[in-house]
Amino acid sequence: MAGKFKMSRATYAAAIIILCGFGVAVTWLCTTKLERETPRLVLKKAIHSIGASCTLEAVASDEKSGLKRVWIAILQGGKEVTLFDQKFPSVGFFGGGSLRKQPVCIEIKPHELDLKDGEAVLRTRVWDHSWWGWMSGNRFYAEHNLVIDTKAPEIDVLTRNHYLNQGGAGLIIYRISESVAKSGVNVGKRFFPGSSGYFADPDIFIAFFAIPYDVGPDAQLYITATDLAGNTSRMGFSYHINRKRFKKDIINVPDAFLKRKMPEFEHFIGKEKSSAPLIDKFLTVNRDVRRLSNKTIVDTCKKSDPRLYWKGKFLRLPASARKAGFADYRLYRYRGDVIDKQVHMGVDLASTAHSAIPAANNGRVAFCDELGIYGKSVIIDHGFGLFSIYGHLSRIQVTRGQMVSKGDIIGFTGSTGLAGGDHLHFAMMIHNTFVNPVEWWDSNWIKHNVIDKLKVSKVS
C-alpha cells in the first residue's frame, strides 16, 4: 500500500508539473503568438487632396508580433490602383516578425497611374505575424476620402503698371481661379504673401511687396500660387525698377560715447566679455545685437492683420530735421581706423529733446518694449504686411494690441539704445524687408502706387 501511495504521489506531482508547464505554454501562446493587438499605419500628414505630384509619407508599426505586410492603394470609379505592397518574412515558425516599424514614402503621380481628377479613396492595410485568426494575423484597415486635382490655379493680374524704386515698395492685385494654400510675390529669393479680404470677392488678393535696397533693376519678379493639392503656378507681370544710389557716411566712435553707452548693453554682451575693451564691446553690439534686433523686428512683422487700417500719407515727426537717410552705407571709425560697416535701415529725425511722437498712421501696436540697438521702441501694424517702427524713445505711451489713430502720441524721442543723441529712428517694413519711409510721406506716391490701383481693381 505504501508503495502504491508513493507512486500516486509521484504521479500526482508529475501531473501538476505537466499541467503547470501546459499552463505556461498556453499563457505564452496567448500572450505572444495569439496576441490581438492591432498593427497601425499613421500618415505623417493628413492627406485631403493629391496634385500633379504628391509625396505620401507614413509609418507602419506593430510592437508585439512584428509586421507581416503593408499595403496601400487608391480606389477611384471601381478601379483599385496599388501604390505600395510589401511583405516582411518571419524569423522561423515560432520567431514571429523581426520588423517592428517600417517607414513608407510613396511619390504619387496621378497621370502615370491613369487616375483622373475627382474624388477618390485612399485605402491602407497592415497585417502582423500573430497567430490570431487561424494564423492570418491581426489586421489594420483605414480609408481616407480625398480629391485628385492636377490642375494648377490660374492667376489673373488686375494691376498693370508697376513702377518701383530700389529700396521701395509696390502693390499688386490679382485674381486666383480657386482656393489656395499660399500665394504672393517673389522678389528674387524673398517672398511677400498676398491676402484676400480687402475686396468682397474672396478670389481677389492684394500683396504689398518690397524691392530690397541691394536689389537692382535686373531682379526677377513674379507671382506664385499653390493650391490645396500642392499644384503651383507662376505668373510674371510688367514692372520697372529705378536704380537708386544711397549715401555713404562716416560715423566716428569717440571714447566718451563708449563709456556712456556700453553699460546699457552689458546684459547683451555677457559675463565672458565683461572685462573686454570698450571698443570690442561696441563691435559686439553693433554687429551681433544689431542682427538680433533686426530679427526681432522681422519676427514681429511676420504676422499682420488682413485689414487696411491706414489712410492717406504717413506723418513725419513734426518740426524735425533729417540726420541720416535710408540705406546709408556707414563706415565706423575709431581713433582714425575703420573698424566696422553697417547699413542704416531707416531715417533719423531730430527735433527738440523729448519731442512727442505721433503715430504715422492708423494701426495696431504690435510691439512696445526694449529692442536692442534701437532702445525703447514701438512697432505699429498698419495691415496687409505694412509696419512702421519708432526707435530710441525716452518713454513709451502705448500698450501692445492697442489701436491707434494717425497723430496719436505713442511716446517721446530720446537716446536709448545705440543713439548718440536725442532723435527718432523711423523705419518702415513690408513683411520681412525694410523699405524707404520717404515714399510713405509722399501723398502723390501713395495715390499713384496704392490708392488708384485699389480703386481701379475694385471697379473691375
C-alpha positions as CSV (number, residue, x, y, z in Angstrom):
1,M,0.0,0.0,0.0
2,A,2.8,2.4,0.9
3,G,4.5,1.8,-2.5
4,K,1.3,2.4,-4.3
5,F,0.7,5.6,-2.2
6,K,4.2,6.8,-3.1
7,M,3.6,6.1,-6.8
8,S,0.4,8.0,-6.6
9,R,2.1,11.0,-5.0
10,A,4.8,10.9,-7.7
11,T,2.3,10.6,-10.5
12,Y,0.3,13.5,-8.9
13,A,3.4,15.7,-8.7
14,A,4.3,14.9,-12.3
15,A,0.8,15.7,-13.4
16,I,1.0,19.0,-11.5
17,I,4.2,19.9,-13.2
18,I,2.8,18.9,-16.6
19,L,-0.3,21.0,-16.0
20,C,1.8,24.0,-14.9
21,G,4.0,23.6,-17.9
22,F,1.0,23.4,-20.1
23,G,-0.5,26.5,-18.4
24,V,2.8,28.4,-19.0
25,A,2.8,27.2,-22.6
26,V,-0.8,28.3,-23.1
27,T,-0.1,31.6,-21.4
28,W,2.9,32.2,-23.7
29,L,0.9,31.2,-26.7
30,C,-2.0,33.5,-25.8
31,T,0.2,36.5,-24.9
32,T,2.7,36.2,-27.7
33,K,1.6,34.1,-30.7
34,L,-2.1,34.7,-30.2
35,E,-1.9,38.3,-29.2
36,R,-4.7,40.5,-30.5
37,E,-3.1,44.0,-30.6
38,T,-3.9,45.6,-33.9
39,P,-0.9,47.0,-36.0
40,R,-1.0,50.6,-37.1
41,L,-0.3,52.8,-40.0
42,V,-0.1,56.6,-39.3
43,L,0.1,59.2,-42.0
44,K,2.8,61.8,-41.2
45,K,0.5,64.5,-42.7
46,A,-3.3,64.3,-43.2
47,I,-4.0,64.0,-46.9
48,H,-7.1,65.5,-48.3
49,S,-6.0,66.1,-51.9
50,I,-3.4,64.9,-54.4
51,G,-2.0,67.2,-57.0
52,A,0.0,66.5,-60.2
53,S,2.7,65.1,-57.9
54,C,2.4,64.2,-54.2
55,T,4.6,62.5,-51.7
56,L,2.8,60.3,-49.2
57,E,4.7,59.5,-46.0
58,A,3.6,57.1,-43.3
59,V,4.9,54.8,-40.6
60,A,3.6,51.2,-40.2
61,S,4.2,49.6,-36.8
62,D,3.5,46.5,-34.7
63,E,5.3,46.2,-31.4
64,K,4.4,42.6,-30.5
65,S,4.3,40.2,-33.3
66,G,6.1,42.3,-35.9
67,L,5.0,43.5,-39.3
68,K,3.9,40.9,-41.9
69,R,2.6,43.0,-44.8
70,V,1.8,46.7,-45.6
71,W,-0.5,47.6,-48.5
72,I,-1.7,51.0,-49.8
73,A,-3.9,51.6,-52.7
74,I,-6.2,54.2,-54.3
75,L,-9.8,53.4,-55.3
76,Q,-11.5,55.5,-58.0
77,G,-14.6,54.7,-60.0
78,G,-14.4,51.0,-59.1
79,K,-10.8,50.7,-60.1
80,E,-8.2,50.0,-57.5
81,V,-4.6,51.0,-58.1
82,T,-1.9,49.6,-55.7
83,L,0.7,52.1,-54.6
84,F,2.6,50.0,-52.1
85,D,2.6,46.3,-51.3
86,Q,5.5,44.8,-49.3
87,K,5.7,41.6,-47.2
88,F,8.1,41.0,-44.3
89,P,9.0,37.4,-43.5
90,S,9.0,35.9,-40.0
91,V,12.1,34.6,-38.2
92,G,11.3,30.9,-38.2
93,F,8.0,29.3,-37.3
94,F,8.0,30.5,-33.6
95,G,10.1,33.6,-34.1
96,G,7.5,36.0,-35.4
97,G,8.4,39.1,-37.3
98,S,11.6,40.9,-36.7
99,L,10.5,44.3,-38.1
100,R,8.5,46.4,-35.6
101,K,8.4,49.7,-37.6
102,Q,8.6,50.5,-41.3
103,P,8.6,54.0,-42.8
104,V,6.8,54.3,-46.1
105,C,7.4,57.0,-48.7
106,I,5.5,57.0,-52.0
107,E,5.5,59.5,-54.8
108,I,2.1,59.6,-56.4
109,K,1.7,60.9,-59.9
110,P,-2.0,60.5,-60.9
111,H,-1.4,60.8,-64.7
112,E,1.1,58.0,-64.6
113,L,-1.3,55.8,-62.7
114,D,-4.2,56.6,-65.1
115,L,-6.1,58.4,-62.2
116,K,-8.5,61.2,-63.2
117,D,-9.3,64.5,-61.4
118,G,-12.1,64.0,-59.0
119,E,-13.0,62.1,-55.8
120,A,-11.0,59.0,-54.7
121,V,-10.4,56.9,-51.7
122,L,-7.0,56.1,-50.1
123,R,-7.0,52.6,-48.6
124,T,-4.4,51.3,-46.2
125,R,-4.0,47.8,-44.7
126,V,-1.4,46.3,-42.4
127,W,-1.1,42.7,-41.2
128,D,1.1,41.3,-38.3
129,H,2.6,37.9,-37.6
130,S,0.2,37.0,-34.8
131,W,-1.4,33.5,-35.0
132,W,-4.7,35.0,-34.3
133,G,-7.5,34.4,-36.8
134,W,-6.2,30.9,-37.8
135,M,-2.7,32.4,-38.2
136,S,-3.9,35.1,-40.6
137,G,-2.8,37.8,-38.1
138,N,-4.3,41.0,-36.7
139,R,-5.3,43.4,-39.4
140,F,-5.4,47.2,-39.6
141,Y,-7.6,48.9,-42.3
142,A,-8.4,52.5,-42.9
143,E,-9.9,54.7,-45.6
144,H,-9.3,58.3,-46.4
145,N,-11.6,60.2,-48.8
146,L,-9.6,62.7,-50.9
147,V,-9.8,64.7,-54.1
148,I,-7.4,64.3,-57.1
149,D,-6.7,67.8,-58.5
150,T,-3.8,68.0,-61.0
151,K,-4.7,71.4,-62.5
152,A,-2.6,74.4,-61.3
153,P,-4.5,77.6,-60.3
154,E,-4.9,80.3,-62.8
155,I,-3.6,83.8,-62.0
156,D,-5.1,87.0,-63.5
157,V,-3.1,90.2,-62.7
158,L,-5.5,93.1,-62.3
159,T,-3.0,95.9,-61.9
160,R,-0.9,96.8,-64.9
161,N,1.8,99.4,-64.3
162,H,4.3,98.7,-61.5
163,Y,6.9,101.5,-61.3
164,L,9.2,100.6,-58.5
165,N,12.3,102.1,-56.8
166,Q,15.3,100.3,-55.5
167,G,14.6,100.1,-51.7
168,G,11.0,101.0,-52.3
169,A,7.5,99.4,-52.1
170,G,5.0,98.1,-54.5
171,L,1.4,96.9,-54.6
172,I,-0.1,94.2,-56.9
173,I,-3.6,93.0,-57.1
174,Y,-4.6,89.6,-58.7
175,R,-7.4,87.1,-59.0
176,I,-6.9,83.3,-58.5
177,S,-9.2,80.8,-60.0
178,E,-9.5,78.5,-56.9
179,S,-8.8,78.3,-53.2
180,V,-5.1,78.3,-52.5
181,A,-2.8,77.4,-49.6
182,K,-0.4,80.2,-50.4
183,S,0.1,83.0,-52.9
184,G,2.2,86.1,-53.2
185,V,5.0,87.9,-54.9
186,N,8.6,86.6,-55.3
187,V,11.3,89.2,-55.5
188,G,14.5,87.2,-56.0
189,K,14.7,84.9,-53.1
190,R,12.2,86.9,-51.0
191,F,8.5,86.0,-50.8
192,F,5.8,88.5,-49.9
193,P,2.4,86.8,-49.2
194,G,-0.8,88.0,-50.7
195,S,-4.1,88.2,-48.8
196,S,-7.7,88.2,-49.7
197,G,-10.2,90.2,-47.6
198,Y,-9.9,93.7,-48.9
199,F,-12.3,93.1,-51.8
200,A,-15.7,91.4,-51.4
201,D,-14.6,88.8,-53.9
202,P,-12.5,86.2,-51.9
203,D,-10.7,85.2,-55.1
204,I,-9.0,88.7,-55.4
205,F,-5.8,89.2,-53.5
206,I,-3.6,92.2,-52.7
207,A,0.1,91.9,-52.0
208,F,2.4,94.7,-50.8
209,F,6.0,93.8,-51.7
210,A,9.4,95.4,-51.4
211,I,12.5,95.9,-53.6
212,P,15.4,95.5,-51.1
213,Y,17.9,98.3,-51.1
214,D,20.6,95.9,-52.5
215,V,18.4,94.6,-55.4
216,G,18.7,96.4,-58.7
217,P,16.7,96.7,-61.9
218,D,17.7,93.2,-63.1
219,A,15.7,91.5,-60.3
220,Q,13.1,88.9,-61.4
221,L,9.6,89.5,-60.0
222,Y,6.7,87.1,-60.4
223,I,3.5,85.9,-58.6
224,T,3.2,82.3,-57.4
225,A,0.1,80.5,-56.2
226,T,-0.1,77.0,-54.7
227,D,-3.5,75.3,-54.4
228,L,-4.7,72.9,-51.7
229,A,-3.4,69.9,-53.7
230,G,0.1,71.4,-54.0
231,N,-0.1,72.5,-57.6
232,T,1.9,75.7,-58.2
233,S,1.6,78.2,-60.9
234,R,3.8,81.2,-61.7
235,M,2.8,84.4,-63.5
236,G,5.0,87.3,-64.5
237,F,3.8,90.9,-64.6
238,S,5.1,94.2,-66.1
239,Y,7.3,96.3,-63.9
240,H,10.2,98.7,-64.0
241,I,12.7,99.2,-61.2
242,N,14.5,102.5,-60.9
243,R,18.1,102.2,-59.7
244,K,18.9,104.3,-56.6
245,R,22.2,105.4,-55.2
246,F,22.4,105.6,-51.4
247,K,24.6,107.9,-49.4
248,K,27.9,106.9,-47.8
249,D,28.6,108.2,-44.3
250,I,31.4,108.0,-41.7
251,I,30.5,107.6,-38.1
252,N,33.2,108.5,-35.6
253,V,33.1,106.5,-32.4
254,P,34.7,108.5,-29.5
255,D,35.7,107.0,-26.2
256,A,33.3,109.2,-24.3
257,F,30.4,107.6,-26.3
258,L,31.7,104.1,-25.5
259,K,32.0,104.9,-21.7
260,R,28.5,106.4,-21.7
261,K,26.7,103.7,-23.8
262,M,28.3,100.3,-23.3
263,P,27.0,99.8,-19.7
264,E,23.5,99.9,-21.3
265,F,24.3,96.7,-23.2
266,E,26.1,94.6,-20.5
267,H,23.2,92.1,-20.4
268,F,23.6,91.5,-24.2
269,I,27.4,91.3,-24.0
270,G,27.5,88.6,-21.3
271,K,29.9,87.9,-18.4
272,E,32.6,86.3,-20.6
273,K,33.2,89.7,-22.3
274,S,32.5,91.9,-19.3
275,S,36.2,92.8,-19.0
276,A,36.8,93.2,-22.7
277,P,37.9,96.6,-24.1
278,L,35.0,99.0,-24.7
279,I,35.7,99.0,-28.4
280,D,35.3,95.2,-28.5
281,K,32.0,95.5,-26.7
282,F,30.9,98.1,-29.2
283,L,31.6,95.8,-32.1
284,T,29.6,93.1,-30.4
285,V,26.7,95.4,-30.0
286,N,27.0,97.0,-33.5
287,R,27.1,93.6,-35.2
288,D,25.5,90.9,-33.1
289,V,23.0,92.9,-31.1
290,R,22.0,94.7,-34.3
291,R,21.4,91.4,-36.0
292,L,19.2,90.2,-33.1
293,S,17.3,93.5,-33.0
294,N,16.5,93.3,-36.7
295,K,15.5,89.7,-36.3
296,T,13.0,90.7,-33.6
297,I,11.5,93.3,-36.0
298,V,11.2,90.7,-38.8
299,D,9.7,88.1,-36.4
300,T,7.2,90.7,-35.2
301,C,6.2,91.7,-38.7
302,K,5.6,88.1,-39.9
303,K,2.0,88.3,-38.7
304,S,-0.1,91.2,-39.9
305,D,-3.8,91.9,-39.7
306,P,-5.7,91.4,-43.1
307,R,-7.1,94.9,-42.9
308,L,-6.1,98.1,-44.4
309,Y,-6.0,100.3,-41.3
310,W,-4.1,103.3,-42.7
311,K,-5.4,106.2,-44.8
312,G,-3.6,108.9,-46.7
313,K,0.1,109.8,-46.4
314,F,2.1,108.8,-43.3
315,L,3.1,111.5,-40.8
316,R,6.7,112.7,-40.3
317,L,8.0,113.8,-36.9
318,P,6.8,117.4,-36.7
319,A,9.4,120.2,-37.0
320,S,12.2,117.7,-37.4
321,A,15.4,117.7,-39.5
322,R,16.8,114.6,-41.2
323,K,20.1,113.5,-39.7
324,A,20.5,110.2,-41.6
325,G,18.8,108.5,-44.6
326,F,17.5,105.1,-45.6
327,A,20.1,102.6,-46.7
328,D,23.0,104.9,-45.8
329,Y,26.2,102.9,-46.0
330,R,28.0,103.7,-42.8
331,L,31.7,103.3,-42.0
332,Y,32.5,103.3,-38.3
333,R,35.9,104.9,-37.4
334,Y,37.7,104.6,-34.1
335,R,40.9,106.6,-33.4
336,G,41.3,107.1,-37.2
337,D,40.8,103.4,-38.2
338,V,37.7,102.0,-39.9
339,I,36.5,99.2,-37.6
340,D,33.1,98.3,-38.9
341,K,30.5,98.9,-41.6
342,Q,26.7,98.7,-41.5
343,V,23.7,99.8,-43.5
344,H,21.2,102.2,-41.8
345,M,17.7,100.8,-42.4
346,G,15.6,103.9,-41.5
347,V,15.6,107.6,-41.4
348,D,16.9,109.5,-38.3
349,L,14.8,112.6,-37.4
350,A,15.8,115.2,-34.8
351,S,13.7,117.9,-33.2
352,T,13.8,119.3,-29.7
353,A,14.6,116.9,-26.9
354,H,11.8,114.6,-25.8
355,S,9.5,115.6,-28.6
356,A,6.1,114.0,-28.8
357,I,6.0,111.2,-31.4
358,P,2.7,110.9,-33.4
359,A,1.6,107.5,-34.8
360,A,2.4,107.9,-38.5
361,N,-1.0,106.3,-39.4
362,N,-3.8,104.2,-38.1
363,G,-2.9,100.8,-36.9
364,R,-2.5,98.3,-34.1
365,V,0.5,98.3,-31.7
366,A,2.4,95.1,-32.4
367,F,5.4,95.7,-30.2
368,C,6.4,98.2,-27.5
369,D,9.4,97.3,-25.5
370,E,13.2,97.4,-25.3
371,L,14.7,96.5,-28.7
372,G,18.5,96.1,-28.5
373,I,20.3,98.8,-30.5
374,Y,17.0,100.7,-31.0
375,G,16.3,101.1,-27.3
376,K,12.7,101.7,-26.3
377,S,10.7,101.0,-29.5
378,V,7.2,100.8,-30.9
379,I,6.1,98.9,-33.9
380,I,2.7,99.5,-35.5
381,D,0.9,97.1,-37.8
382,H,-1.0,99.1,-40.5
383,G,-2.4,95.9,-42.1
384,F,-1.6,93.6,-45.0
385,G,2.1,93.4,-44.1
386,L,2.9,97.1,-43.7
387,F,4.6,98.3,-40.5
388,S,6.1,101.5,-39.1
389,I,8.9,101.3,-36.5
390,Y,9.9,104.0,-33.9
391,G,13.2,103.7,-32.1
392,H,15.4,105.3,-29.4
393,L,12.3,106.6,-27.4
394,S,12.8,108.0,-23.9
395,R,9.2,106.9,-23.0
396,I,6.6,104.7,-24.5
397,Q,3.0,105.7,-24.1
398,V,1.1,102.8,-25.7
399,T,0.4,99.2,-24.9
400,R,0.7,96.1,-27.1
401,G,-2.6,95.4,-29.0
402,Q,-3.8,99.0,-28.6
403,M,-5.4,100.5,-31.7
404,V,-4.0,104.0,-32.5
405,S,-5.2,106.7,-34.9
406,K,-2.9,108.8,-37.1
407,G,-1.5,111.6,-34.9
408,D,-2.0,109.8,-31.5
409,I,1.1,110.3,-29.3
410,I,2.8,107.0,-28.9
411,G,5.9,108.1,-27.0
412,F,8.7,110.7,-26.8
413,T,12.0,111.0,-28.6
414,G,15.2,110.0,-26.7
415,S,18.6,108.5,-26.9
416,T,18.0,104.9,-25.7
417,G,19.8,102.1,-27.5
418,L,22.8,102.8,-29.6
419,A,21.9,106.5,-30.2
420,G,24.5,109.3,-29.9
421,G,21.8,111.9,-29.1
422,D,18.1,112.6,-28.8
423,H,16.3,111.7,-32.1
424,L,13.7,109.3,-33.6
425,H,14.8,106.4,-35.7
426,F,11.8,105.9,-38.1
427,A,11.6,102.9,-40.3
428,M,9.0,101.1,-42.5
429,M,8.8,97.4,-43.2
430,I,6.8,95.2,-45.6
431,H,6.6,91.7,-44.1
432,N,10.3,91.0,-43.9
433,T,12.1,93.8,-45.7
434,F,12.8,97.4,-44.7
435,V,11.7,100.0,-47.3
436,N,12.3,103.7,-47.7
437,P,9.9,105.7,-45.5
438,V,10.2,108.7,-47.8
439,E,7.7,107.1,-50.2
440,W,5.1,106.8,-47.5
441,W,5.4,110.5,-46.6
442,D,4.5,111.4,-50.2
443,S,0.8,111.8,-50.9
444,N,1.3,111.7,-54.7
445,W,3.3,108.4,-54.5
446,I,0.6,106.8,-52.3
447,K,-2.1,108.0,-54.7
448,H,-0.5,106.6,-57.9
449,N,1.0,103.4,-56.4
450,V,-1.6,102.4,-53.9
451,I,-5.0,104.3,-53.9
452,D,-5.5,104.4,-57.6
453,K,-4.7,100.7,-58.0
454,L,-7.2,99.8,-55.3
455,K,-9.9,101.9,-56.9
456,V,-9.4,100.6,-60.4
457,S,-9.3,97.0,-59.2
458,K,-12.5,97.5,-57.2
459,V,-14.3,98.7,-60.3
460,S,-13.0,95.9,-62.5
